[in-house]
């Protein structure tokens, strides 16, 4: 049996460099799902004026930062928990809840399942179906829930499908989960990229539901994965106190705290990002559909999922073809319920997207 080819992730540029002999600086990563504008010029300019902040501890309660986060998301500062990236908050929320049996809507990010199993619980995936364009059948999902499930995790918009559940749909899920005693974690890492982010975000629902925690971060939309700044929002006071008591003090460093206050108030950057992503998403979907050899799925995030329909071409071949040109896409075969015909790529600047589209045409046209 032939050895299974390695599937590379968006952060695996060093591995790509070693395997393909391509300098990582020469690779355009369409796999990392990071804002192509990079960090804002305002952040670059103003953060350098605060370098002396590293000589002191940050505010242990992050009051100013939480005030800014609350204004940005439309909630109350007391509902916000600051973390060292959303990954830390995923881990902390699962450890505090100690779920014995969890349900995860998938295919999706693997870290959820990993943290549940590390805590001694079991996790089962509820599959999004291709015949529904990977949109969740909410009625069927709610009917599937049972009293022995104690945690539900939803990535919204979802990675890698780029599909989203609107707020009305999320309320139906929360009501059903509440009736079964199920706590719900909603990961909104990509919600700011959505064309209708206000209609998708579940933040207003923290006013109503005590069985809800929302995860947010700055890695993707604000192009700052190295900053490791994330936050969670919940109306459940007991859960907030449990997480804050469990996590380390000063979990975000002084520069991350200042950077967060700058980024979340940079309205020019925020609007420029939304405009770029909306325009490029529409343009690239149209270009892909014109190929006639792929199935393109509706997208709400800053990435697009498609399935290769052309005979004798698979995701491995397309990855190889693109990486030889310094263009890194994601073969989605490692995600549950997907196979070697599914590809995901994130949206970059127009010229970079054009280069990727030309590479697609060469193999799929």
LOGU-813058 format. One record per residue (C-alpha): y, z, x; residue in three letters. Coordinates in Angstrom, 1 decimal, padded with zeros to 4 digits. Each point is the difference from the previous one (the first is absolute). Last residue first. Example, Ala and Ser with C-alpha at 12.3 -4.5 7.8 and 13.67 -1.06 7.14 Angstrom:
REC      y      z      x   r
REC -001.1  007.1  013.7 SER
REC -003.4  000.7 -001.4 ALA
REM end
This chain:
REC      y      z      x   r
REC  024.1 -016.9 -009.6 UNK
REC -002.1  003.0  001.0 UNK
REC -000.2 -000.1  003.8 UNK
REC  003.2 -001.8  001.0 UNK
REC  001.8  001.1 -003.2 UNK
REC -000.6  003.7  000.8 UNK
REC  001.5 -000.5  003.4 UNK
REC  003.1 -001.7 -001.6 UNK
REC  000.3  003.0 -002.4 UNK
REC  000.0  002.4  003.0 UNK
REC  002.8 -001.9  001.7 UNK
REC  002.0 -000.1 -003.2 UNK
REC -000.4  003.7 -000.5 UNK
REC  001.3  000.6  003.5 UNK
REC  003.1 -002.3 -000.8 UNK
REC  000.6  001.8 -003.3 UNK
REC -000.2  003.6  001.5 UNK
REC -003.2  001.9 -000.7 UNK
REC -002.1  000.5 -003.1 UNK
REC -003.4  001.8  000.4 UNK
REC -003.4 -001.7  000.2 UNK
REC -003.2  000.6 -001.7 UNK
REC -003.2 -002.1  000.1 UNK
REC -003.1  000.0 -002.1 UNK
REC -003.0 -002.3  000.5 UNK
REC -001.9  002.3  002.3 UNK
REC -000.6  002.5 -002.7 UNK
REC  001.8  002.4 -002.3 UNK
REC -001.5  002.8 -002.2 UNK
REC  000.8  002.8  002.5 UNK
REC  002.4 -001.1  002.8 UNK
REC -001.5 -001.1  003.3 UNK
REC -000.1 -003.7 -001.0 UNK
REC  003.8  000.0 -000.3 UNK
REC  000.7 -002.3  003.0 UNK
REC  003.6  000.9  000.7 UNK
REC  002.4 -002.4  001.6 UNK
REC  001.3 -000.1  003.6 UNK
REC  002.0 -003.1  001.1 UNK
REC  000.1 -000.6  003.8 UNK
REC -001.2 -003.6 -000.4 UNK
REC -003.5  000.8  001.1 UNK
REC  000.3  002.9 -002.5 UNK
REC  000.4 -002.5 -002.8 UNK
REC -003.2 -002.1  000.6 UNK
REC -002.1  003.1  000.7 UNK
REC  001.2  001.7 -003.2 UNK
REC -000.7 -003.1 -002.0 UNK
REC -003.5 -000.3  001.4 UNK
REC -000.8  003.7 -000.7 UNK
REC  001.5 -000.3 -003.5 UNK
REC -002.4 -002.8 -000.9 UNK
REC  000.0 -003.8  000.0 UNK
REC -003.1 -002.1 -000.7 UNK
REC  001.0 -000.8 -003.5 UNK
REC  003.6  000.5 -000.9 UNK
REC  000.5  002.8 -002.6 UNK
REC  001.6  002.6  002.3 UNK
REC  001.2  003.1 -002.0 UNK
REC  003.5  001.2  000.1 UNK
REC  001.9  003.3  000.4 UNK
REC  003.7  000.1  000.5 UNK
REC  002.1  002.6  001.7 UNK
REC  003.4  001.6 -000.6 UNK
REC -001.2  001.7 -003.2 UNK
REC  000.0 -001.3 -003.6 UNK
REC -002.3 -003.0  000.5 UNK
REC -002.0 -002.1 -002.5 UNK
REC -003.2 -001.4  001.6 UNK
REC -000.3 -003.3  001.8 UNK
REC -003.3 -002.0 -000.3 UNK
REC -000.2 -002.4  002.9 UNK
REC -000.8 -003.7  000.6 UNK
REC  002.7 -001.6 -002.2 UNK
REC  002.5  000.2  002.8 UNK
REC  002.9  000.0 -002.5 UNK
REC -001.0  003.6 -001.0 UNK
REC  000.7  001.1  003.5 UNK
REC  003.5 -001.5  000.1 UNK
REC  000.8  001.5 -003.4 UNK
REC -001.1  003.4  001.0 UNK
REC  001.9 -000.3  003.3 UNK
REC  003.3 -000.8 -001.8 UNK
REC -000.3  002.7 -002.6 UNK
REC -000.8  002.7  002.6 UNK
REC  002.7 -001.4  002.3 UNK
REC  002.7  000.4 -002.6 UNK
REC -001.0  003.5 -001.1 UNK
REC -000.6  001.2  003.5 UNK
REC  003.4 -001.2  001.3 UNK
REC  002.0  001.4 -003.0 UNK
REC -001.8  003.4  000.1 UNK
REC  000.7  000.3  003.7 UNK
REC  003.6 -000.9 -000.3 UNK
REC  000.5  002.5 -002.8 UNK
REC -001.5  002.8  002.0 UNK
REC  001.9 -000.9  003.2 UNK
REC  003.3 -000.1 -001.9 UNK
REC -000.8  003.3 -001.8 UNK
REC -000.5  002.0  003.2 UNK
REC -000.3  003.4 -001.7 UNK
REC -003.7  000.4  000.5 UNK
REC  000.2 -001.2  003.6 UNK
REC  002.6  002.5  001.2 UNK
REC -001.4  003.1 -001.5 UNK
REC -003.5 -000.9  001.2 UNK
REC  001.3 -000.7  003.5 UNK
REC  001.5  003.5  000.1 UNK
REC -003.3  001.7 -000.9 UNK
REC -001.9 -002.3  002.3 UNK
REC  002.3  000.9  002.8 UNK
REC -000.5  003.7 -000.5 UNK
REC -003.8 -000.2 -000.3 UNK
REC -002.0 -000.1 -003.2 UNK
REC -002.7  002.6 -000.4 UNK
REC  002.5  002.7  000.9 UNK
REC -002.5  002.7 -001.2 UNK
REC -003.6 -001.0 -000.2 UNK
REC -001.5 -000.7 -003.4 UNK
REC -002.0  002.5 -002.1 UNK
REC  002.8  002.1 -001.4 UNK
REC  001.9 -003.2 -000.9 UNK
REC -003.1 -001.4 -001.6 UNK
REC -000.7  003.1 -002.1 UNK
REC  003.6  000.4 -001.0 UNK
REC  000.2 -003.6 -001.2 UNK
REC -003.3  000.4 -001.9 UNK
REC  001.1  003.1 -001.8 UNK
REC  003.3 -001.6 -001.0 UNK
REC -001.6 -003.1 -001.5 UNK
REC  002.9 -002.4 -000.7 UNK
REC -001.1 -002.1  003.0 UNK
REC  001.6 -002.3  002.5 UNK
REC -001.4 -000.6  003.5 UNK
REC  001.8 -001.1  003.2 UNK
REC -000.6 -002.0  003.2 UNK
REC  001.5 -000.2  003.4 UNK
REC -002.2 -001.1  003.0 UNK
REC  002.8 -001.6  002.0 UNK
REC -002.4 -002.5  001.6 UNK
REC -000.6 -001.7 -003.4 UNK
REC  003.7 -000.8 -000.3 UNK
REC  000.5 -003.3 -001.7 UNK
REC  002.0  001.4 -002.9 UNK
REC -002.2 -001.4 -002.7 UNK
REC -003.3  000.5  001.9 UNK
REC  000.2  003.2  002.0 UNK
REC  002.5  002.0 -002.1 UNK
REC -002.4  001.8 -002.3 UNK
REC -000.8  001.0 -003.6 UNK
REC -002.8  001.9 -001.6 UNK
REC  000.1  001.0 -003.7 UNK
REC -001.7  003.1 -001.4 UNK
REC -001.1  000.3 -003.6 UNK
REC -001.9  002.5 -002.1 UNK
REC  003.1  002.0 -001.1 UNK
REC  001.2 -003.0 -002.1 UNK
REC  003.4 -000.2 -001.8 UNK
REC  002.8  000.1  002.5 UNK
REC -002.3 -001.4  002.7 UNK
REC -000.1 -003.1 -002.3 UNK
REC  003.4 -001.1  001.2 UNK
REC -001.6 -000.6  003.5 UNK
REC -002.7 -002.3 -001.4 UNK
REC  001.5 -003.2  001.6 UNK
REC -000.8 -003.2 -001.7 UNK
REC  002.9 -000.8 -002.3 UNK
REC  002.5  001.0  002.6 UNK
REC -001.8 -002.1  002.6 UNK
REC  000.3 -003.2 -002.0 UNK
REC -000.1 -002.6  002.7 UNK
REC -002.2  002.3  002.0 UNK
REC  000.9  000.7  003.7 UNK
REC  001.1  003.5 -000.7 UNK
REC -003.5  000.8 -001.5 UNK
REC -001.9 -000.6  003.3 UNK
REC -000.8  003.5  001.1 UNK
REC -000.2  001.2 -003.6 UNK
REC -003.3  001.9  000.4 UNK
REC -000.8  001.6 -003.4 UNK
REC -002.1  003.2  000.1 UNK
REC -001.4  001.1 -003.3 UNK
REC -001.6  003.3 -001.0 UNK
REC -002.9 -000.1 -002.5 UNK
REC -000.4  002.7 -002.6 UNK
REC -001.8 -002.5 -002.4 UNK
REC  002.8 -000.1 -002.6 UNK
REC  002.6 -000.2  002.8 UNK
REC -001.8 -003.0  001.5 UNK
REC  000.3 -001.9 -003.3 UNK
REC  003.7  000.9 -000.4 UNK
REC  000.7 -000.9  003.7 UNK
REC -001.7 -003.4 -000.5 UNK
REC  001.9 -000.8 -003.1 UNK
REC  003.2  001.1  001.7 UNK
REC -000.8 -002.3  002.9 UNK
REC -000.2 -002.9 -002.3 UNK
REC  003.4  000.7 -001.4 UNK
REC  001.3  000.4  003.5 UNK
REC -001.2 -003.4  001.1 UNK
REC -003.3 -000.5  002.0 UNK
REC  000.3 -002.2  003.1 UNK
REC -002.0 -002.8  001.8 UNK
REC  000.5 -000.7  003.7 UNK
REC -003.8 -000.3  000.4 UNK
REC -000.1  001.5  003.5 UNK
REC  001.4  002.6 -000.5 UNK
REC  001.0  001.0 -003.5 UNK
REC  003.5  000.2 -001.5 UNK
REC -000.7  002.8 -000.8 UNK
REC -002.8  001.6  002.0 UNK
REC -002.0  002.1 -002.5 UNK
REC -002.0  003.2  000.8 UNK
REC -001.8  002.0 -002.7 UNK
REC -001.2  003.5  000.5 UNK
REC -002.2  002.5 -001.9 UNK
REC -002.7 -002.2 -001.5 UNK
REC -002.7  002.1 -001.8 UNK
REC  001.9 -000.3 -003.3 UNK
REC -000.5 -003.7 -000.2 UNK
REC  002.1 -003.2  000.4 UNK
REC -001.5 -003.4 -000.9 UNK
REC  001.9 -000.3 -003.3 UNK
REC  003.2  000.3  001.9 UNK
REC -001.0 -002.8  002.3 UNK
REC -001.1 -002.3 -002.9 UNK
REC  003.4  000.5 -001.7 UNK
REC  001.9 -000.5  003.2 UNK
REC -001.6 -003.3  001.0 UNK
REC  001.5  000.1  003.5 UNK
REC  001.4 -003.3  001.3 UNK
REC -002.1 -001.6  002.7 UNK
REC  000.7 -003.5 -001.3 UNK
REC -002.0  001.1 -003.1 UNK
REC -002.9 -002.2  001.0 UNK
REC  000.3  001.6  003.5 UNK
REC -000.9  003.4 -001.4 UNK
REC  001.5  003.3  001.3 UNK
REC -002.9  002.2  000.8 UNK
REC -000.1  003.7 -000.7 UNK
REC -001.0  001.5  003.3 UNK
REC -001.9  003.2  000.4 UNK
REC  000.8  002.9  002.3 UNK
REC -001.9  003.1  000.9 UNK
REC  001.4  003.3  001.2 UNK
REC -000.6  001.9  003.2 UNK
REC  003.6  000.0  001.2 UNK
REC -000.7 -002.7  002.6 UNK
REC -001.5 -002.0 -002.9 UNK
REC  003.3  000.2 -001.9 UNK
REC  002.0 -000.8  003.1 UNK
REC -002.0 -003.1  000.8 UNK
REC  000.1 -001.3 -003.6 UNK
REC  003.8  000.1 -000.1 UNK
REC  000.3 -001.5  003.5 UNK
REC -001.8 -003.2 -001.0 UNK
REC  003.0 -001.7 -001.6 UNK
REC -001.0 -001.9 -003.1 UNK
REC -002.7 -002.1 -001.7 UNK
REC  000.1  002.0 -002.2 UNK
REC  001.1  002.6 -002.5 UNK
REC -001.3  003.3  001.5 UNK
REC -001.9  002.6 -001.9 UNK
REC -000.6  003.5  001.4 UNK
REC -002.7  002.5 -000.3 UNK
REC  000.1  003.4  001.7 UNK
REC  003.7  000.0  000.4 UNK
REC  001.5  002.7  002.3 UNK
REC  003.5 -000.1 -001.5 UNK
REC  001.6  001.4  003.1 UNK
REC -002.0 -002.1  002.4 UNK
REC  000.7 -003.1 -002.1 UNK
REC  003.8  000.6 -000.1 UNK
REC  000.1  000.8  003.7 UNK
REC -001.9 -003.1  001.1 UNK
REC  002.0 -002.4 -002.1 UNK
REC  003.2  001.9  001.1 UNK
REC -000.9 -000.5  003.7 UNK
REC -000.6 -003.8 -000.6 UNK
REC  003.4 -000.2 -001.9 UNK
REC  001.7  000.5  003.4 UNK
REC  000.6  003.4  001.6 UNK
REC  001.0  001.6 -003.3 UNK
REC  002.8  001.0 -002.2 UNK
REC -000.8  001.5 -003.5 UNK
REC  002.3 -000.9 -002.8 UNK
REC  000.1  001.6 -003.5 UNK
REC  002.8  002.4  000.9 UNK
REC  002.3 -002.9  000.9 UNK
REC  000.0 -001.2 -003.7 UNK
REC -000.9 -003.6 -000.8 UNK
REC  001.6 -003.4  000.0 UNK
REC -001.8 -001.5  003.0 UNK
REC  003.0 -000.5  002.3 UNK
REC  001.9  003.0 -001.3 UNK
REC -003.0  002.2  000.5 UNK
REC -000.7 -001.4  003.5 UNK
REC  003.7  000.7  000.9 UNK
REC -000.2  003.6 -001.2 UNK
REC -003.4  000.4  001.7 UNK
REC  001.6 -001.0  003.3 UNK
REC  002.8  002.4 -000.4 UNK
REC -002.4  002.9 -000.9 UNK
REC -002.6 -000.7  002.7 UNK
REC -001.4  003.5 -000.6 UNK
REC -000.7  000.8  003.7 UNK
REC  003.4 -001.5  000.9 UNK
REC -000.8 -002.0  003.2 UNK
REC -000.4  001.9  003.3 UNK
REC  002.6 -000.5  002.7 UNK
REC  000.3 -002.0  003.2 UNK
REC -001.4 -003.1 -001.8 UNK
REC  003.2 -000.2 -001.9 UNK
REC  001.8 -001.1  003.2 UNK
REC -001.1 -003.5 -000.8 UNK
REC  002.3 -000.2 -003.0 UNK
REC  002.3 -002.8  000.9 UNK
REC -002.9 -002.2  000.8 UNK
REC -001.1  000.3 -003.6 UNK
REC  003.2 -001.5 -001.2 UNK
REC -000.3 -003.5  001.5 UNK
REC -003.7 -000.7 -000.4 UNK
REC  000.0  001.5 -003.5 UNK
REC  003.0 -002.1 -001.0 UNK
REC -001.6 -003.1  001.5 UNK
REC -003.0  000.6 -002.3 UNK
REC -003.5  000.3  001.4 UNK
REC -002.0 -003.2  000.0 UNK
REC  001.0 -002.8 -002.3 UNK
REC -003.6 -001.0 -000.3 UNK
REC -000.8  003.1 -002.1 UNK
REC -003.5  001.1  001.0 UNK
REC -003.3 -001.1 -001.7 UNK
REC -001.9  000.2  003.3 UNK
REC -002.1 -003.1 -000.4 UNK
REC  002.5 -002.8  000.4 UNK
REC  000.4  001.1  003.5 UNK
REC  001.8 -002.6  002.1 UNK
REC -001.7  000.1  003.4 UNK
REC  001.9 -000.9  003.2 UNK
REC  000.9  003.7  000.9 UNK
REC -003.7  000.8 -000.3 UNK
REC -000.7 -002.3  002.9 UNK
REC -002.9 -002.4 -001.0 UNK
REC -003.2  000.3  002.0 UNK
REC -002.1 -000.3 -003.1 UNK
REC -002.1  003.2  000.1 UNK
REC  002.3  002.2  002.1 UNK
REC  003.3 -001.0 -001.7 UNK
REC -001.6  000.2 -003.4 UNK
REC -001.2  003.5  000.8 UNK
REC  003.5  001.0  001.1 UNK
REC  001.4 -001.5 -003.2 UNK
REC -002.2  002.1 -002.2 UNK
REC  002.6  001.6 -002.2 UNK
REC -000.2 -002.6 -002.7 UNK
REC -003.8  000.3 -000.2 UNK
REC -002.6 -002.1  001.7 UNK
REC -003.5 -000.7 -001.5 UNK
REC -002.6 -000.3  002.8 UNK
REC -002.6 -002.7 -000.5 UNK
REC -003.4  001.0 -001.3 UNK
REC -002.7 -000.7  002.6 UNK
REC -002.3 -002.9 -001.0 UNK
REC -003.4  000.9 -001.3 UNK
REM end
